[in-house]
């Protein structure tokens, strides 16, 4: 029985259309999901939209729409983008879903039964944009003495009756959790959260009465849940809470919550405390990735530098965008992108290196061997190349991807591609055609075998393009998992079945920078 693996992204706030940051996180999660499936695990992958809260209500009012109308429209844009980006999610959850309202009310009642909720009055600073409360000591001063949140967003003084959660009760177990290796990565985020808890935890306001667009608090007229109680609960809604059942038994606790670094506090302090209160198991790992910057600058509407990921995918191709984002950025740190950086990297690494390797190898087999594969005895040079490629594809890349070190794994993969190209130059099969045709066949078929391994390994990142390469090689769809890399009889079986190679179609055409983009 395959070992289950449950992976979630943060649910995205749809008060506007999706931007490149939403695409980045969700692509990374999809790479993880595909990678784990190729390792033989049964994966459940959840993403979606977080549709409640004051910010959504205000935006809808400004647009002359109901909050539900705005949520339906904007959530639709996210689902459309994720389908275009080839995101292999199992559930796209919306916090407006009826089962989610029921789950949110169930965890509320569990926390209330534990004695962790009490009614009082809240007076303090609140950021509508962050949907977060801040202590006075956390605020920073903006221009003209304006008070701002640590994220630089405006805050407003709020006074209202509210339910409080006894967060202070959970300081010690939270510290123990956060200090344990593995729960929160990378280490820099862990250190920040440990310091936050050690400064002292205040009880948390968890309901609002100033608006009604949210999950209703059970048996408390006029109160809706603070958006983070509602939002965080999506992770257990999607696997059957509170009813239990097969999904719950199989997939909770989650193996990984993949989130942005700006919402680490909610996922590693508030969320574990809510789960502890409700006597529910805690997620195994939270990973807070960095921001994606536009030419080194954070995107904002005011700067006019917000990138539409749908436009990028249409201009350059989905797999090119996926490859660039995962190969270019050290995952966990902030990274920068631009159209020219994408074009240059994809052309150099996919088109000129791997794509050209596959194209010329298959072309020579089709032209010089009539496309017919033959069993051959590899030389020491052939064996050395295949061993090097196999080590990268079966060991190094999977090890790095397991640690979410995507750029390191891809770099190792690329070195194996370069090794294949160096082998082509050294062996010169075009010259061997005249001097030693049998040796030419051995060289071309050694490359054929290496390309198969390389294409299998890189599937999580460029699923459509890798599949196109494997199709042209003739590798059966059911023989493309990582475990199949250990099958040394696949080539003999393919040759024995009389498989022949047709004239190949280029899989990685060179990209051109659109004229309107500055060089």
ZAMI-12357 format. One record per residue: residue in one letter; x negated, y negated, z negated of N, C-alpha, C, CB in turn. Coordinates in steps of 0.1 Angstrom, whole numbers, plus 5000, padded with zeros to 4 digits. Each point is the difference from the previous one (the first is absolute). Glycine has a CB too. Layout:
% ZAMI-12357
AXYZXYZXYZXYZ;...
//
This chain:
% ZAMI-12357
X499250125000500849885000499149875000501950134988;X498449785021499249885001500149924988500350005025;X498649944970500149914989500649875003497950114991;X503149855002500849885003499149874997502250124996;X498249775012499349884998501049895002497850095008;X502449824982501049895001499249875000501850144989;X498549785022499349885002501049895003498050125010;X501749764984500949885002499249885004501750104984;X498949815024499549865000500849924991499450035024;X500249854973500949904994501249985009498149894987;X503150095008501149975008499849855004501650184990;X498649785022499749875005501149904999498550115016;X501249774980501049904997500449935013499149964977;X502250065028500449965013500749865000500250245006;X499249664988500549875001499549935013500249984975;X499050095032499549965013499650125008499249784991;X500550205022499650115008498650064995501249895020;X498550234983498850064996498849935006501250224997;X497749784995498749945004498950115000500749774991;X498150195013499050095002499650084987499149855018;X501150094970499850064988500950124997499249794991;X502150195013500950124999499650115009501849844995;X497750135017499650105010498750074994501049875020;X498150064975498850054995500250114989498849785005;X502050184985500250104989500750125005500149814984;X500950175025500850115004499350095010502049864997;X497150085011499250095009499050084992500249835018;X499250114971499150074992500750124993498749794996;X502550184999500850114994500350115010501049834984;X499350135028500350105010498850095004501749855009;X497150094991498850075002499850104989498949815011;X501450154976499950104989501050115002499249814985;X502050165018501050105001499750105011501749834993;X497850125019499750095011498750084996501049845017;X498150104976498850074996500450124991498649795002;X502250184988500450114990500850115007500049834982;X500850135028500850115007499050085008502049855002;X497050095004499050085008499150084991500049825017;X500050154970499350094990500950114995498649804994;X502650205011500950114996500949974989498350155008;X501849734988500949964988501449965005497949934987;X503150105005501349965003500249864995500950244999;X499249665010500049864996501449945001497749985009;X502549934980501249925001499449854999501650174989;X498849755021499549875002501249905000497950095013;X502049824978501249904998499549865002501250164985;X499549765022499849865001501449945001497850025012;X502349844989501349945000500049864997500950214994;X500349735002500149864997500649974987500249965024;X499349944969500449954987500949885002497950094989;X503449935010501049905006500749914990500250165018;X499649864969500749924990499249884995501250214993;X499349714998499349894994500449865004498250164998;X501349754994500449865003499449955013500049964975;X498850085029499449965012500950035012497750034990;X502850105010500950045011501349925000499050235000;X501549754988501349924999499849865005500750144981;X498249795016499849875004499749995015499149954978;X500250145027499750005015501350025008497750094995;X503150005000501350035007500949875000499950244993;X500149704995500849874999499549905010500550054975;X498249935025499449905009500350035015498249974983;X502050165020500350045014501550015003497850125000;X503049854990501450015002500550145002499949785010;X499450324983500450145001500350054986498650035021;X502050094978500150074987498750074998502550035002;X497150004985498850074998500050145007499849884978;X501350185023500150135006499749995015501650084983;X499049825023499749975015498549985002502449915003;X497050014989498649975002499250134998500349774992;X500050314997499350124997500150105012500549974975;X500750055030500250095011499249965012502350044992;X497749835012499249955011498550024998501849835005;X497750134984498650004998499550144998500149774990;X500650315002499650144998499950075014501150014977;X499849965032500050065013498749975008502549985000;X497049894998498749975006498950094995500849765003;X499250264984498950094994500150145006500049864979;X501250195021500250145005499550015015501950044983;X498549865024499649995015498550005001502249885006;X497150044986498649995001499350134996500249764995;X500350304995499450134995500250115010500449934976;X500750075031500250105011499149975011502450034993;X497449855011499049965011498650044996501549815007;X498150174980498750034995499850154998499949784990;X501150305013499950154999499850044985499050015023;X501849934968499950034986500950124997499549764994;X499950355001500750134998500650014987498450105015;X502449804981500750004987501150104999499449764997;X500850304991501150094998501349934996498350184994;X501549714999501149924996499749855001500950184985;X499949745021500049864999501049954991499249985024;X500449994963501049974990500349855000499150204986;X502149775010500449864998500649994986500549965025;X499249934968500549994986501549975000497749924993;X502850065019501549985001500750145001499749775010;X499550334992500650145001500850044988498150075016;X503049994985500850034989499350104990502149975014;X497250134991499350094991498949924992500550205015;X499049704990499049924993500649924989498649995021;X502649954981500749934989500250104989501149845016;X499350284987500350104990498850044992501950085014;X497049934993498750044994499549894990499450155020;X500749724985499649894992500849994987499349885021;X502050144980500850004988499750114991501849895013;X497850234993499750114991498749984992501250155017;X497849794990498849984992500249894990498650075020;X502249834983500449904990500650064988500349845019;X500650254983500750064989499150094992502150005013;X496950064994499050094993499149914991500150175018;X499549714987499249914992500849944988498749955021;X502650034982500949944989500250114989501149855017;X499050274987500250114990498850024992501650115015;X497249854990498850014993499849894990499050125020;X501949784981499949884991499049905005500650154981;X499149855032499049915006500649885006498650195003;X502749794997500649885006500849934989500250115023;X499749764977500849924991500349865006498950114981;X502349835015500549885006499449884992502150125008;X497449784999499549884994500049895010498550134985;X500849765012500049885009498649995005501949894988;X498050085025498649985006499849865003500150225010;X498849734986499549865004498650015004501649894984;X498150085029498750015005499949975015499550164982;X499349875023499649965014500350125009498349844992;X502350135019500450115010499749955014501950084985;X497550025023499749975014501050075008497549974995;X503349965013501050065009499250085010501749814996;X497250135010499350075011499450134995499549785010;X500050234978499450124995501050094994497949884997;X503350075000501050074992499350054987501350075020;X498049834973499250044988500049894990498650145014;X501449904973499949914989498549994996502350074992;X497349815003498749974997499949934986499349995024;X499750054968499749924988499449875003499750214987;X500549695005499449875002498550015002501849904985;X497550195008498550015001499650065013499950024976;X501050045032499750065013500049895011500950224992;X499849675005500349905011498749935004502449984992;X497549975020498949925005500649875004498750205007;X500549704994500449865004499849985014499549924977;X501650035030499949975014499849855002501450205006;X498849765006499949855003501049924993499250065023;X500449834971500949914993500550064987500749925021;X498550184974500350064987501150105000499349794990;X501150255022501150105002499650144994500849885021;X500150184972499750134994500250115011500749924977;X498350175024500150115010499750134993499349845018;X501250274988499750134995498650035003502450075003;X497050044992498750055003499850025015499850104978;X501349935030500050025014500049865008501150234996;X499149664996500149875007501449975004497750035007;X503350044989501449985004500749914989500150225012;X500949704993500749914990500750084989500349835019;X499850114969500750064989501149904996498050154993;X503049905001501149914994500350054986500949955024;X499549954968500450034986501450075001498649814990;X501550305003501350085000500450024986499450115022;X501949874976500750034987501350075003498949804989;X501250325006501250085001500150124991500149925024;X501150134974500150124992499550125009502049914987;X497350185006499450105008499850134991498849835015;X501250284992499550124993498550015000502150125007;X497349924982498650024999499650154999499849774990;X499150265016499450134999498849994990500750075024;X499250034967499050004989498650045006501850054982;X497749875027498750045006498950004990500849895021;X499350034969498950004990499950134992500449764997;X500650325003500050134994499050105007502449964992;X497350015020499350105009498549965002502250055011;X497349854982498749955002498950114999500749784991;X499450304998499050114998500050115011500249954975;X501050105027500150115011499649945014501750124987;X498649755015499649955013498549985001502249885001;X497150084988498649995000499350135002500249814985;X500450295009499450145002500250045014500650064976;X500549925030500250035014499149935009502450044995;X497549835003499249915009498550044999501749824998;X497850214990498650034999499650145005500049854980;X501050245022499750135005499749995015501650104983;X497349965021499649995014501050065009497650014993;X502649935018500950065011501349945001498850204996;X501849744993501449955001500149885008500450094978;X498749815020500049885008498749985007501649894984;X498450095029498849985008500349885009499350244999;X499749695006498650014996499749954986499449985024;X499450044971499649974986500249854996498450195002;X501549725008500149864997501549974996498249955016;X502750124990501549984996500250054986500750025024;X498750104973500150064987499549914989499750235011;X499149714991499449914990500949884997497850085008;X502849875003501049894998501250034992499249925022;X501350204980501250044993499750034985501050095022;X497949984976499550024986499949874992498850215008;X500649694999499849874993501449944997497749975012;X503250044998501349944998500750064988500249965025;X499850184974500750064988499349974987500750195015;X497949804985499349974988500249864995498350165008;X502249755001500349864995501350004992498849915020;X502050204981501250014993501249995009498949894981;X502150205017501150015009501249944993499150215011;X501749714997501249944995501250095005499049764999;X502150244994501250075005500449935013500750074977;X499950015032500249965014501549975002498050135008;X502449754997501349975004500450095012499849764992;X501350325007500350095011501449995006498550154989;X502249735008501249975007500249855002501050204989;X499949775020500249865004501549985000497949985013;X502549894983501449975001500249885010500450084976;X498649865029500049885009500450035014498349904985;X501750235019500550045013500550154999498349855011;X502450194999500750134999499650105011501949884989;X497150095019499650085011498950104995500549825017;X500050304978499250104994500850114995498349834994;X501050264999500650124994500749954986498350175011;X502949864988500749964988499550084987502049945014;X497849984975499650074988501250074994498249834996;X501650305001501250084994500549934988499050215009;X502349774991500849964988499549864995500450244994;X499249685015499549864996500449905011498050104987;X503249855011500649915011499149885002502350084993;X497549895020499349885004498550025001501749874989;X497850255007498550025001499750095012499849984975;X499249995032499450095011498650024996501549915018;X498050214986498650044996499049915006500850234998;X498249744994498849935005499450095011499549894978;X500250045033499750075013499050114999500649795011;X498450204979499050115000500550134993498349824999;X502750174992500650124995500750085012500349904977;X500450025030500750065012499050055010502049844996;X497050075008499150035011499250134997499949765006;X499550244982499150114997500750144999498649844987;X502750155009500850124999500250075014501149914980;X498650025031500250075013499250125001500449785010;X498450224984499150125001500650134995498149844998;X502850154992500650124995501450025006498849974979;X501949925026501250025007499850095012500749774993;X498250215014499750075012499850154999499149795008;X500750254980499850154998501050064990497649965004;X503649974996501150064993500449964986499450185014;X499949724980500349964987501449935000497649974994;X503350054997499850074987500550155001500249784988;X500250265024500750135001499050124999501749895014;X497050084989499050115001500250085013500050024975;X499750105025500250085012498650035007502249905003;X497950165009498850055006498949895003501450175011;X499049714994499149905003499349954987501349935020;X499550064969499449954988499050104994502249884995;X498250255005499150104995498750015008502150124991;X498049865022498950025009499149885000501450155014;X499149734986499249885003499749904989500950035022;X499949974967499749914989499250074989502149875005;X496850074990499549875002499349975014499849994975;X500349895029499449965013498550024999501949835005;X497550215006498650015001499349875002500350235010;X500449684997499449875003501049895002498050125010;X501949774983500749875003498949925007501750014981;X498549955032499149925007500649865000499150195014;X500249714981500649864998498949905003501750094983;X498749785018499149895001499549964986501249925021;X497650024979499449974987500849894992497850055011;X503149884996500749894993501150064991499449845019;X501050294983501150054992499550124992501649935017;X497150074980499550114991500650004986497949995014;X502349894981500549994986501450074999498749794996;X502150195013501450065000499950155001500949795010;X498250264997499950155003499250074989500249955024;X498949994969499250074991500249964985498350015018;X502549894980500449964986501550024998498049844999;X502850085009501450014998500650135004500149765005;X499550295007500650135005499750124990499849915024;X498950114973499850114990500749984987497850035011;X502349854984500849984988501450035001498449824994;X502350155017501450045003500150155000500449795013;X498750274994500050155001499850074986499249985024;X499849964968499850064987501349984992497549945001;X503149955000501249974992501150105004499449764998;X500750275015501150095005499550154999500849825015;X498150214979499550134998499850075014501150014977;X498449925032499750055014498550015002502249915008;X497450195000498650015003499449885008500350255000;X498549724998499349885006499450045014499649904977;X500450015032499350025013498550044997501649845012;X497850234997498650054998499049895004500850235005;X499549695005499049895004500849885006498250185004;X501249714993500449875006498849945007501949964983;X498250015029498849945007500449865005499150225007;X500249674988500349875004499049955011500949954977;X499650055035499149965011499949855001500650215013;X498449744995499849865002500949935010497750044993;X502149835009500749935010499450005014500849854982;X500050135028499549995013500049865004500850235006;X498049714997499949865003499949975015498949974978;X501649925026500049965014498849925003502550015002;X496450055004498849935002499449944986500749945024;X499550144966499549974987500949914991497850025010;X503449944996500949924993501350074997499049805011;X501650194977501250064997501149945008499350054977;X501650035029501149965008501049924992499650195016;X501049714990501149934994500849935011498749974978;X502650015019500849935010499649865001501950154995;X497749794994499649855001498849985008500949974978;X498150135023498849995008500350045015498650054979;X502650015023500350045013499150115006500849775003;X498750324988499150105004500650144997498049854997;X503350165002500650134997500150085013501449904981;X498150235018499950095012501250095000497549984999;X503150045012501150095002499450145004501649815007;X498450294985499450135003500650065012499550034976;X501849955026500750055012499349955013502250024987;X497549855013499349945011498650065002501349794996;X498050244993498650065001500250145006499249874981;X501850215014500150135005500450005015500750074977;X500149835028500450005014498849965008502349944994;X496849965001498949965008498950105002500549774992;X499250304996498850085000500350154999498849814990;X502450235006500350144998500050034986499050065022;X501950034974500250044986498850074994502450025004;X497050075004498950084994498749914999501050215010;X498949695000498849914999500149924987499949995025;X501449964972500249924988499750084988501749865012;X498850274987499850084989498550034998502350115004;X497049925006498650034999499249884995500250175019;X500149724987499249884995500249974986500349905023;X501050104972500349974986499350094990502249905008;X497850234996499450104991498550015001502150135001;X497349845011498650015002499349884995500450155019;X500249734983499449874998499949964985500849945022;X500250104970500149954986499650114991501849845007;X497450124983499750094989501250014991497549955001;X503250164999501350004993499949984985500850165018;X500049754977499949964986499549854999499650244993;X499649725017499549865001500849925009497750084994;X502149795006500649915010499350025013500749834982;X500050165029499450015013500549895009499850254997;X499549735014500449905010500250065013498749834987;X502250115021500250055014500249885009501150214991;X498749825022500449905010500250085013498649814989;X502050135021500350085012498750045007502149875003;X496950044997498750035007499350114992499949775009;X500150234978499350104992500750145003499449834982;X501950175019500750125004499650065013501949924986;X498149995024499750045014498650055001501649835009;X497450104985498650045000499850134993499349765000;X501350264989499850134993500650125007499949874978;X501350115026500750115007499350035013502249934989;X497449975018499350035013498750074998501149805010;X498150164980498750064997500150144995499149774996;X501950254995500050134993501050105006499449884979;X501750085025501050095006499850015015501649954981;X498549945026499950015015498750045005501749825001;X497250114995498750035005499350124994499849765004;X500550284984499450114993500850135001498849834985;X502350185007500750125000500850025013500249984975;X500549925029500850015013499250045012501549834990;X497350105011499150035012499450144999499549765001;X500250284986499550144998501050105005498749924980;X502650065016501050105004500349995015501049984977;X499049905028500449995015498950065009501249794994;X497550185003499050055009499850154998498949775000;X501250284988499850144998501150085007499049954978;X502350015021501150075006499949985015501449974980;X498249915025499949985014498950095006500749774997;X498250254996498950095006500450145000498349844992;X502550204997500550145000501050035011499750004975;X501249905028500950015010499450005014501749894986;X497250035016499449995013499050105002500349764999;X498850274991498950095003500250154996498649804996;X502550224996500350144996501450045005498549984980;X502149945029501450025004500950014989499250125020;X500449814969500950004988500150134992501349835012;X497950274992500150134993499050014989500850105022;X499749944966499250024988499450145001501449834986;X497450185009499350135000499350024986499750005025;X500450134970499350034988498549995003501950154992;X497349794999498649985002499250024987500549835019;X498250184983499150024988499349864997499750255005;X500749694984499449874997498550004997502349934992;X497049975012498649994996499949944986499349975024;X499550024971499749944987500549855000498050154996;X501849785015500449865001501549994999498049945014;X502750154993501550005000500550034986500050085023;X499450024970500450044987499849884990499550245005;X499449694996499749894991501049895002497550065001;X502949915011501049895002501350054994498849925021;X501650204982501350044995500150014985500250135021;X498649914973500050004985500149864994498650215002;X500749705005500149864995501449955001497649965007;X503050065004501449955002501050074990499549955025;X500350184974500950074991499849954985499950205016;X498949784980499849954986500849874998497750114999;X502249805011500749874998501550025000498149885012;X502450204998501450015001500750084990499649985024;X499750124971500650104990499749964986499950185017;X499049754981499549974986500049854996498750215001;X500549725007499749864996501249915002497650045006;X503049965005501249915002501150044991499449975024;X501050164974501150034990499649964986500650195015;X498149834981499649964987500249854997498450195000;X501249735010500249854999501449965001497849975010;X503050094998501449965001500850044987499950035025;X499750084969500650044987499849894990499650255006;X499349684995499649904990500549865005498050134993;X502849875018500549885007498949915005502050014985;X496850055017498949925006500050025016498650034979;X502449915027500350025014498949965009502449984995;X497149905002498949945009498850084999500949784997;X498850284992498850094999500250135007499549904978;X501750165021500350125007499949985015501450074981;X499249815024500049975014498649975005502349914998;X496950034994498649975004499250135002500149794987;X500150315004499450135002500550075013499850024975;X501549975027500550055012499449945013502250044988;X497649835011499549935012498550045002501549814995;X497850224994498650045002500050145007499349874979;X501750215018500150135007500349985015500750114979;X500149795024500349965014498749965007502449934994;X496849984999498849955006499050125002500349784988;X499750325003499150125001500450075013499750024975;X501649995028500450075012499649925013502050094987;X498149785012499549925012498550015002501949844996;X497450164992498550025002499750145006499749854980;X501050255016499950135005500250005015500750104978;X500349835027500349995014498849945007502549974996;X497049924999498849945006498850095001500949784992;X498950294997498850094999500150125009499749934976;X501550135025500250125008500249975015501050114980;X499549775023500349965014500650105008498049864998;X503350184999500750105008500149975015501350064979;X498749825025500049965014498850055007501449804995;X497450204998498850055006500050155000498849804993;X501750264996500050154999500950065010499749984976;X501249955030500950055010499250065012501849834994;X497050105008499250045012498950104995500449785011;X499150214977498950084996500450124992498649794999;X502550214993500450114992501549994997497750004989;X503150045021501449994998500650074988500149995025;X499350124971500550074988499849924988499650225011;X499249724988499749914989501049885000497650075000;X502749885011500949895001501450044994498849915021;X501650214982501350044995499950014985500450135021;X498549924973499950014986500049864993498750215003;X500749705003499949864995501549945000497649975008;X503050045003501449945001501050074991499549955024;X500350184974501050074991499649984985500450175018;X498449814980499649964986500749864997497750125001;X502249795008500749874998501550024999498149885013;X502450204995501550034999500350054986500050065024;X499250024970500350054987499949894989499250235007;X499749694995499849894990501249905001497550035002;X502949945010501149905002501350054993499049925022;X501250214979501250064993499949974985500250185017;X498649844977499949984985500249854997498450204999;X501049715009500149864998501449955001497749975009;X503150085001501449965001500850054989499750015025;X500150114970500850054989499749914987499950245009;X498949734989499649934988500649865000497950124999;X502249815012500449865000501549985002497849945010;X503050184990501449995003500849914990499850235008;X499949774979500849914991499949855004499650174982;X499349795024499849865003500649965013497950004987;X501950095024500549975013500850125005498049855005;X503250174989500750135003500450025014500849984977;X499649915030500550025014498850035009502049854996;X496950075002498850015009499350134998499849755000;X500150294987499350134997500850125006499149904979;X502350095020500850105006499850015015501749974981;X498249915025499850005015498750075004501349785001;X497650204991498750065002500250154999498749804992;X501950244997500250154997500950065010499749964976;X501349975029500850055011499250035013502049874991;X497150045012499250015012499050124998500249765006;X499350264982499150114997500850135001498649864986;X502750145012500850134999500150064987499350035023;X500449894966500150064986501550004997497749914993;X502850215003501450014996500449914989499950245008;X501349714992500549914990499950064986501549905016;X498750234983499950064986498650044996502350095005;X496749875003498650034996499249874998500250215013;X500449694981499349874999499949954986500949945022;X499250154968499849964986498650014996502350084995;X497349864994498650014996499550144997500349784990;X500650315006499650144998499650065013501650024980;X499049945031499650055013498649975005502449985006;X497049924987498649975004499150124997500449764995;X500050324995499250124996500150125010500249924976;X500850075033500250115009499050005012502549994994;X496550105005499050005010500450085013498349984981;X502950085018500450085012500949925009499850204986;X500549675011501049935008499649985015500749894979;X498050085023499549985013500050135008498649814992;X501050305002500050125007501450045004498050084987;X503049895004501450045003500549915012500450074975;X499249805025500549915010499450045014500249824983;X498550225017499450045012500550135005497949884993;X502450214997500550135004501450005005498650094983;X502249805013501449995005500049935014500849984977;X498050005029500049945013500349855001500650235008;X499249704980500349865000499149925009500950034977;X499649885031499249915008500349864998500050185017;X499049744985500049854997500449935013498350024981;X502749905019500349915011499349875000502250115001;X498049815009499349875001500649924988499750015025;X499449944966500549934988500549865003498450144986;X502449825005500549865000499349934988502350075010;X497249814993499349924989501049984988498549895017;X501050144971500949994988499849874994499950244997;X498949705003499749884994499549895010499450134979;X501549815028499649905010499549884992501750085016;X497449854990499449884994501149894998497750055011;X502249884978500949894997499549875005500850124980;X500149795024499649875004500649904990499950075025;X499349824972500549904991500949915008497950014986;X503449975009500949915007499449865002501950134991;X498449815020499449875003500349894989500250065024;X501049954970500449904990499250014987502349995010;X497050124988499250024988498749935002501150224995;X498549704995498749935001498950114998500949794991;X498050195017498950095000499149974989500250045024;
//
